[in-house]
Amino acid sequence: MKHALIASVLVAGAVAVAASAAAAKRPPASAPASAPISKDGVEISILPRIGSGGPTTVTQVGLDMEAQTPDAAARLGLQSLRAVADVDCSRGANRFISAVAYQQPALAGPGRPRNITGAWVQPSPDSYMAAVVQRVCAAQSPPPAAPPVVKEMA
């Protein structure tokens, strides 16, 4: 009877460890689709999460930006833009990995790569990227708890 109890506890522990290992191998879940961020005639859509840009607090996302008014297009010097950015939720910072500008709506026409520094910046509270960082970090879930480990059986 004692051996059956020990065996059932070990099997349960092994199942928990296997489930945890399988979960760790799965690709990161995409962020749920959310409404675009609209500010000063510009609309930014956060695309599903691309992956991890390094430490666990860094999330790499795609961004589509669209000028909704002629004034916004003139201010930005473009009509639409596709970008990839890392967002570091622990620092409230972001860095651009790539950006391609388009002179037509909906990413149409020839794309023109934008010069980016790749430097980490903390966006000012009234910037477009402050809203992006806030939205991405709000969607992050805490890391899963470690499975229980059985050290000794009575």
Accessible surface in RSA format (square Angstrom, percent):
REM  Atomic radii and reference values for relative SASA: ProtOr
REM  Chains: A
REM  Algorithm: Lee & Richards
REM  Probe-radius: 1.40
REM  Slices: 20
REM RES _ NUM      All-atoms   Total-Side   Main-Chain    Non-polar    All polar
REM                ABS   REL    ABS   REL    ABS   REL    ABS   REL    ABS   REL
RES MET A   1   201.87 104.5 157.08 104.0  44.79 106.6 136.90 116.4  64.97  86.1
RES LYS A   2   133.26  65.0 124.85  76.6   8.41  20.0  76.07  68.5  57.19  60.9
RES HIS A   3   150.11  82.0 145.84 101.4   4.27  10.9 101.13 104.2  48.97  57.0
RES ALA A   4    64.60  59.4  49.79  76.8  14.81  33.7  58.37  82.2   6.23  16.5
RES LEU A   5   116.07  64.6 111.39  79.7   4.68  11.8 115.38  81.0   0.69   1.9
RES ILE A   6    40.18  22.9  40.18  29.9   0.00   0.0  40.18  28.9   0.00   0.0
RES ALA A   7    50.06  46.0  46.04  71.0   4.02   9.2  49.86  70.2   0.20   0.5
RES SER A   8    62.39  52.7  51.19  68.3  11.21  25.8  48.47 103.2  13.92  19.5
RES VAL A   9    52.05  34.2  48.60  44.0   3.45   8.3  51.20  44.5   0.85   2.3
RES LEU A  10    95.92  53.4  90.33  64.6   5.59  14.0  91.32  64.1   4.60  12.4
RES VAL A  11    93.54  61.6  91.36  82.7   2.18   5.3  93.50  81.2   0.04   0.1
RES ALA A  12    62.96  57.9  50.62  78.1  12.34  28.1  57.72  81.3   5.24  13.9
RES GLY A  13    15.75  19.4   0.00   N/A  15.75  19.4  15.28  41.9   0.47   1.0
RES ALA A  14    61.98  57.0  49.24  76.0  12.74  29.0  56.63  79.8   5.34  14.2
RES VAL A  15    95.81  63.0  92.38  83.6   3.43   8.3  95.15  82.7   0.66   1.8
RES ALA A  16    34.61  31.8  24.99  38.6   9.62  21.9  31.88  44.9   2.73   7.2
RES VAL A  17    77.37  50.9  76.91  69.6   0.46   1.1  76.91  66.8   0.46   1.3
RES ALA A  18    61.68  56.7  50.51  77.9  11.18  25.4  57.37  80.8   4.31  11.4
RES ALA A  19    58.71  54.0  47.15  72.8  11.55  26.3  55.58  78.3   3.13   8.3
RES SER A  20    41.01  34.7  31.32  41.8   9.69  22.3  16.76  35.7  24.25  34.0
RES ALA A  21    47.80  44.0  39.36  60.7   8.44  19.2  46.86  66.0   0.94   2.5
RES ALA A  22    53.03  48.8  44.88  69.3   8.16  18.6  49.73  70.0   3.31   8.8
RES ALA A  23    42.92  39.5  30.66  47.3  12.26  27.9  30.87  43.5  12.05  31.9
RES ALA A  24    87.03  80.0  48.43  74.7  38.59  87.8  61.03  85.9  26.00  68.9
RES LYS A  25   175.41  85.6 143.93  88.3  31.48  75.0  94.59  85.1  80.82  86.1
RES ARG A  26   158.34  66.5 143.08  72.9  15.25  36.3  60.67  82.9  97.67  59.2
RES PRO A  27   111.06  80.9  94.68  86.3  16.38  59.6 101.30  83.6   9.76  60.7
RES PRO A  28    71.34  52.0  45.35  41.3  26.00  94.5  55.62  45.9  15.73  97.7
RES ALA A  29    81.65  75.1  63.88  98.6  17.77  40.4  73.41 103.4   8.24  21.8
RES SER A  30    68.46  57.9  47.28  63.1  21.18  48.8  20.88  44.5  47.58  66.7
RES ALA A  31    31.82  29.3  19.57  30.2  12.25  27.9  25.74  36.2   6.08  16.1
RES PRO A  32   102.69  74.8  83.77  76.4  18.92  68.8  94.77  78.2   7.92  49.3
RES ALA A  33   107.75  99.1  69.23 106.8  38.53  87.6  77.45 109.1  30.31  80.3
RES SER A  34    58.52  49.4  27.68  36.9  30.84  71.0  32.63  69.5  25.88  36.3
RES ALA A  35    72.90  67.0  57.10  88.1  15.80  35.9  63.58  89.5   9.32  24.7
RES PRO A  36    59.53  43.4  46.66  42.5  12.88  46.8  47.48  39.2  12.06  74.9
RES ILE A  37    15.20   8.6  12.27   9.1   2.93   7.1  14.81  10.7   0.39   1.1
RES SER A  38    85.36  72.1  55.53  74.1  29.83  68.7  41.32  88.0  44.04  61.7
RES LYS A  39    64.58  31.5  56.09  34.4   8.50  20.2  33.19  29.9  31.40  33.4
RES ASP A  40    95.41  66.8  68.35  68.0  27.06  64.0  25.93  61.0  69.48  69.3
RES GLY A  41    25.53  31.5   0.00   N/A  25.53  31.5  14.28  39.2  11.25  25.2
RES VAL A  42     1.61   1.1   0.00   0.0   1.61   3.9   0.00   0.0   1.61   4.4
RES GLU A  43    54.54  31.3  53.43  40.4   1.11   2.6   0.69   1.3  53.84  44.0
RES ILE A  44     6.23   3.5   5.99   4.5   0.24   0.6   5.99   4.3   0.24   0.7
RES SER A  45    35.81  30.3  35.05  46.8   0.76   1.8  18.62  39.6  17.19  24.1
RES ILE A  46    29.86  17.0   7.95   5.9  21.91  52.8   7.95   5.7  21.91  59.4
RES LEU A  47    47.98  26.7  46.75  33.4   1.23   3.1  47.51  33.4   0.47   1.3
RES PRO A  48    82.43  60.1  76.17  69.4   6.26  22.7  77.84  64.3   4.59  28.5
RES ARG A  49    72.43  30.4  57.42  29.3  15.01  35.7   7.78  10.6  64.64  39.2
RES ILE A  50    93.82  53.4  62.10  46.3  31.72  76.5  67.41  48.5  26.41  71.7
RES GLY A  51    11.95  14.7   0.00   N/A  11.95  14.7  11.82  32.4   0.13   0.3
RES SER A  52    75.14  63.5  43.34  57.8  31.81  73.3  41.65  88.7  33.49  46.9
RES GLY A  53    20.52  25.3   0.00   N/A  20.52  25.3   7.71  21.1  12.81  28.7
RES GLY A  54    48.32  59.6   0.00   N/A  48.32  59.6  30.26  83.0  18.06  40.5
RES PRO A  55    90.41  65.9  76.04  69.3  14.36  52.2  89.56  73.9   0.85   5.3
RES THR A  56   130.88  93.1 106.18 107.6  24.70  58.9  85.55 114.9  45.33  68.5
RES THR A  57    48.13  34.2  47.43  48.1   0.69   1.7  44.11  59.3   4.01   6.1
RES VAL A  58     4.41   2.9   1.87   1.7   2.53   6.1   1.87   1.6   2.53   6.9
RES THR A  59     4.91   3.5   4.33   4.4   0.58   1.4   2.77   3.7   2.14   3.2
RES GLN A  60    37.90  21.2  37.90  27.7   0.00   0.0   0.07   0.2  37.83  28.7
RES VAL A  61     1.72   1.1   1.72   1.6   0.00   0.0   1.72   1.5   0.00   0.0
RES GLY A  62     1.95   2.4   0.00   N/A   1.95   2.4   1.95   5.4   0.00   0.0
RES LEU A  63     6.33   3.5   6.32   4.5   0.01   0.0   6.32   4.4   0.01   0.0
RES ASP A  64    30.50  21.4  28.97  28.8   1.54   3.6  14.34  33.8  16.16  16.1
RES MET A  65    29.05  15.0  28.19  18.7   0.86   2.0  26.31  22.4   2.74   3.6
RES GLU A  66    37.27  21.4  37.27  28.2   0.00   0.0  25.34  49.0  11.92   9.7
RES ALA A  67     3.24   3.0   0.00   0.0   3.24   7.4   0.00   0.0   3.24   8.6
RES GLN A  68    99.79  55.8  66.19  48.4  33.61  80.0  27.06  57.6  72.73  55.2
RES THR A  69    57.43  40.8  53.31  54.0   4.13   9.8  53.49  71.8   3.94   6.0
RES PRO A  70   121.05  88.2 108.61  99.0  12.44  45.2 116.33  96.0   4.71  29.3
RES ASP A  71    98.33  68.9  90.38  90.0   7.95  18.8  36.19  85.2  62.15  62.0
RES ALA A  72     0.00   0.0   0.00   0.0   0.00   0.0   0.00   0.0   0.00   0.0
RES ALA A  73    19.35  17.8  16.64  25.7   2.70   6.1  16.76  23.6   2.59   6.9
RES ALA A  74    83.19  76.5  50.20  77.5  32.99  75.0  61.98  87.3  21.21  56.2
RES ARG A  75   124.08  52.1  85.61  43.6  38.47  91.6  74.76 102.2  49.32  29.9
RES LEU A  76    39.82  22.2  25.97  18.6  13.85  34.8  29.38  20.6  10.44  28.1
RES GLY A  77    42.67  52.6   0.00   N/A  42.67  52.6  34.60  95.0   8.07  18.1
RES LEU A  78     8.07   4.5   4.95   3.5   3.12   7.8   6.72   4.7   1.35   3.6
RES GLN A  79    38.61  21.6  38.14  27.9   0.47   1.1   2.97   6.3  35.64  27.0
RES SER A  80     0.01   0.0   0.01   0.0   0.00   0.0   0.01   0.0   0.00   0.0
RES LEU A  81    15.42   8.6  15.42  11.0   0.00   0.0  15.42  10.8   0.00   0.0
RES ARG A  82    97.65  41.0  96.35  49.1   1.30   3.1  28.65  39.2  69.00  41.8
RES ALA A  83     0.62   0.6   0.14   0.2   0.48   1.1   0.62   0.9   0.00   0.0
RES VAL A  84    33.67  22.2  33.67  30.5   0.00   0.0  33.67  29.3   0.00   0.0
RES ALA A  85     0.00   0.0   0.00   0.0   0.00   0.0   0.00   0.0   0.00   0.0
RES ASP A  86     1.48   1.0   1.48   1.5   0.00   0.0   0.00   0.0   1.48   1.5
RES VAL A  87     0.00   0.0   0.00   0.0   0.00   0.0   0.00   0.0   0.00   0.0
RES ASP A  88    10.95   7.7  10.95  10.9   0.00   0.0   0.00   0.0  10.95  10.9
RES CYS A  89    33.06  25.0  11.40  12.7  21.66  50.9  11.58  29.3  21.47  23.2
RES SER A  90    79.94  67.6  37.27  49.7  42.67  98.3  38.18  81.3  41.76  58.5
RES ARG A  91   112.44  47.2 100.92  51.4  11.52  27.4  58.06  79.3  54.38  33.0
RES GLY A  92    31.95  39.4   0.00   N/A  31.95  39.4  23.24  63.8   8.70  19.5
RES ALA A  93     2.35   2.2   2.35   3.6   0.00   0.0   2.35   3.3   0.00   0.0
RES ASN A  94     0.90   0.6   0.90   0.9   0.00   0.0   0.00   0.0   0.90   0.9
RES ARG A  95    65.26  27.4  64.56  32.9   0.70   1.7   3.57   4.9  61.69  37.4
RES PHE A  96    56.82  28.4  54.37  33.7   2.45   6.4  54.37  33.0   2.45   7.0
RES ILE A  97    75.88  43.2  58.05  43.2  17.83  43.0  60.48  43.6  15.40  41.8
RES SER A  98    47.95  40.5  45.42  60.6   2.53   5.8  34.70  73.9  13.25  18.6
RES ALA A  99     9.19   8.5   5.73   8.8   3.46   7.9   5.82   8.2   3.37   8.9
RES VAL A 100    42.20  27.8  42.20  38.2   0.00   0.0  42.20  36.7   0.00   0.0
RES ALA A 101     0.80   0.7   0.00   0.0   0.80   1.8   0.00   0.0   0.80   2.1
RES TYR A 102    36.25  16.9  35.67  20.3   0.58   1.5   6.77   5.1  29.48  36.3
RES GLN A 103   105.56  59.0  85.30  62.3  20.26  48.2  55.93 119.0  49.64  37.6
RES GLN A 104    86.66  48.5  86.45  63.2   0.21   0.5  22.56  48.0  64.10  48.6
RES PRO A 105    79.60  58.0  77.04  70.2   2.56   9.3  77.04  63.6   2.56  15.9
RES ALA A 106    81.91  75.3  57.16  88.2  24.75  56.3  65.37  92.1  16.54  43.8
RES LEU A 107    46.28  25.8  30.82  22.1  15.46  38.9  30.82  21.6  15.46  41.6
RES ALA A 108    40.33  37.1  32.96  50.9   7.37  16.8  40.15  56.5   0.18   0.5
RES GLY A 109    40.11  49.5   0.00   N/A  40.11  49.5  17.09  46.9  23.01  51.5
RES PRO A 110   121.32  88.4 102.49  93.4  18.84  68.5 113.94  94.1   7.38  45.9
RES GLY A 111    37.31  46.0   0.00   N/A  37.31  46.0   4.73  13.0  32.58  73.0
RES ARG A 112   118.55  49.8 117.59  59.9   0.96   2.3  66.82  91.3  51.73  31.4
RES PRO A 113   104.75  76.3  89.38  81.5  15.36  55.8  89.38  73.8  15.36  95.5
RES ARG A 114    89.42  37.5  77.37  39.4  12.05  28.7  14.65  20.0  74.77  45.3
RES ASN A 115   158.94 109.6 127.71 123.4  31.22  75.2  37.48  90.2 121.45 117.4
RES ILE A 116    67.33  38.3  34.95  26.0  32.37  78.0  40.97  29.5  26.36  71.5
RES THR A 117   128.75  91.6  88.35  89.6  40.40  96.3  83.88 112.7  44.87  67.8
RES GLY A 118    30.98  38.2   0.00   N/A  30.98  38.2  18.37  50.4  12.61  28.2
RES ALA A 119    54.20  49.8  40.71  62.8  13.49  30.7  49.84  70.2   4.36  11.6
RES TRP A 120    73.49  29.5  49.72  24.1  23.77  55.8  37.55  20.0  35.94  58.3
RES VAL A 121    79.88  52.6  74.11  67.1   5.77  13.9  79.88  69.4   0.00   0.0
RES GLN A 122   130.91  73.2 103.85  75.9  27.06  64.4  32.90  70.0  98.00  74.3
RES PRO A 123    29.82  21.7   6.83   6.2  22.99  83.6  14.76  12.2  15.06  93.6
RES SER A 124    59.40  50.2  48.23  64.4  11.18  25.7  41.23  87.8  18.18  25.5
RES PRO A 125   132.46  96.5 104.28  95.1  28.18 102.4 110.48  91.2  21.98 136.6
RES ASP A 126   103.30  72.4  91.34  90.9  11.96  28.3  40.27  94.8  63.03  62.9
RES SER A 127    33.77  28.5  24.35  32.5   9.41  21.7  31.86  67.8   1.91   2.7
RES TYR A 128    46.83  21.9  46.19  26.3   0.64   1.7  42.07  31.6   4.76   5.9
RES MET A 129    25.19  13.0  24.77  16.4   0.42   1.0  20.64  17.5   4.55   6.0
RES ALA A 130    20.99  19.3  14.13  21.8   6.86  15.6  16.36  23.0   4.63  12.3
RES ALA A 131    30.41  28.0  24.34  37.6   6.06  13.8  27.32  38.5   3.09   8.2
RES VAL A 132     0.00   0.0   0.00   0.0   0.00   0.0   0.00   0.0   0.00   0.0
RES VAL A 133    12.62   8.3  12.62  11.4   0.00   0.0  12.62  11.0   0.00   0.0
RES GLN A 134   132.87  74.3 124.74  91.2   8.13  19.4  41.62  88.6  91.25  69.2
RES ARG A 135    81.71  34.3  76.21  38.8   5.50  13.1  32.12  43.9  49.59  30.1
RES VAL A 136    10.81   7.1   5.59   5.1   5.22  12.6   9.39   8.2   1.42   3.8
RES CYS A 137    35.26  26.7  22.33  24.9  12.93  30.4  20.84  52.8  14.42  15.6
RES ALA A 138    85.73  78.8  46.16  71.2  39.57  90.0  58.51  82.4  27.22  72.1
RES ALA A 139    52.41  48.2  18.04  27.8  34.38  78.2  29.37  41.4  23.04  61.0
RES GLN A 140    53.81  30.1  32.79  24.0  21.02  50.1  15.88  33.8  37.93  28.8
RES SER A 141    93.15  78.7  68.52  91.4  24.63  56.7  39.52  84.2  53.64  75.1
RES PRO A 142   114.11  83.2  95.99  87.5  18.12  65.9 103.01  85.0  11.10  69.0
RES PRO A 143   115.14  83.9  95.49  87.1  19.65  71.4 101.13  83.5  14.01  87.1
RES PRO A 144   123.79  90.2  96.35  87.8  27.44  99.7 107.31  88.6  16.48 102.4
RES ALA A 145    96.87  89.1  63.88  98.6  32.98  75.0  73.95 104.1  22.92  60.7
RES ALA A 146    90.41  83.1  60.78  93.8  29.63  67.4  66.46  93.6  23.95  63.4
RES PRO A 147    39.10  28.5  27.63  25.2  11.47  41.7  33.79  27.9   5.31  33.0
RES PRO A 148    99.32  72.4  85.56  78.0  13.76  50.0  97.10  80.2   2.22  13.8
RES VAL A 149   114.20  75.1  86.41  78.2  27.79  67.0  89.03  77.4  25.18  68.3
RES VAL A 150    67.09  44.1  37.14  33.6  29.96  72.2  41.43  36.0  25.67  69.6
RES LYS A 151   193.22  94.3 151.12  92.7  42.10 100.2 100.23  90.2  92.99  99.1
RES GLU A 152   155.41  89.2 127.46  96.4  27.95  66.5  46.21  89.4 109.20  89.2
RES MET A 153    61.80  32.0  38.59  25.5  23.21  55.3  36.46  31.0  25.34  33.6
RES ALA A 154   115.32 106.0  72.11 111.3  43.21  98.3  99.02 139.4  16.30  43.2
END  Absolute sums over single chains surface
CHAIN  1 A     9783.4       7604.8       2178.6       6476.2       3307.1
END  Absolute sums over all chains
TOTAL          9783.4       7604.8       2178.6       6476.2       3307.1
